Amino acid sequence: FFFYCGATTSFTCVHHHQQYDMDQLPNRGGFDFEFVQRNAELGLQGVAMPTTRKTGTTICGVVFADGVVLGADTRATEGPIVADKNCAKIHYIAPNIYCCGAGTSADTENTTALISSKLALHRLSTGRPSRVATALTMLKQMLFKYQGHVSAALVLGGFDVTGPQLHTIYPHGSTDQLPYVTMGSGSLAAMSVFEARYRDGMTKQEAIEIVHDAICAGIFNDLGSGGNVDVTVLTKDGVEILRGFDKPNPRKFRRARPYVFPLGTTPVIEGSEIKARLEEKVSITDITGEAEMEM
C-alpha cells in the first residue's frame, strides 16, 4: 500500500517501508484519462473524433438432432449504400466446418481464408479430419491478438467426431457454445424467432425453417440486412449448401426498356488533354530516342 505524504511529492510504501518520489513510483497499470481534456478541446474546435463504422448483417445457426444449420443474409453495405445484393457470408473452413461472418467483409473473408489454409496444413500433417474445437481455437487466438481491431464476428458450425458443434466468436476473441446463436446488426430480430420456437431434437427440415425465418426477421427489421437467404446444412453425411435458398423481397418492377444515355453524357478526355494536364503538375521527358541510340 502507498500513502501520500501531505503536500510533498513523495509516497511511502508500507509493505517495503520505502519512500518514492512521484517520478519513481512503480507503474501499476490502470486507466489513463490523459487525453480526455484534449479531446474535449478538439471537439469544441470542430475536429471530428474517429468513430466505428456501422456495419449490417444477420447470421445465425442452430443445432438439430443430426447436425447444424447455418444461415445468413446476402446484403453488403458501404455506409448508407447497398454495395452488393447477393454476397456470400457463409465461408468454407474445412470439409466438415463452415463459418458465417459479420462485420467488415475484408476482415471476415481473409480471417476465414487464413484459418482454412492453416487447417488444411494441419490435416496434411496429422492425417485426420479437422475438429471444430481446433478451428475455434485458431480463430479466437488470432482475433484476440488484434484486440478487436479485426472486425470479424463469426458463427462457427461443424460436425466432427464429437458430434454437431456450434460456436460464436466475437471480434475481441471471446467465444460461446450454445444450441442456437445469432450475430450481426439483425441479431436481435433473429434471436426473437429462436427464443419463441426453438426446441431440442428438431428435425433437419424444422431446423432449416427456423433458420430461414430468423434470417427473414433480420432482413425485414434491420436496414443493414437484406437480399436473399443462404443456408448451409452440416451432418455426418456431408455438407449441403443451399445458396439462394429463398428470395423474400424480389424486385417487383423492371422497366420494359433499359435506360439509354445519349452520347456525351460522360465527358471523355482526349490523350493530348491528359498530357497537357499532367505537364502542369509533373515534368515529362521523352527518353525513347536516347534509348535507341544506346542500343
Salt bridges, closest charged atoms under 4 A:
ASP73 OD1 - LYS89 NZ 3.02
GLU206 OE1 - ARG199 NH2 2.59
ASP213 OD2 - ARG197 NH1 2.64
ASP213 OD1 - HIS212 ND1 2.94
ASP230 OD2 - ARG243 NH1 2.38
GLU240 OE1 - LYS204 NZ 2.60
ASP246 OD2 - HIS212 NE2 2.61
GLU273 OE2 - ARG277 NH2 3.05
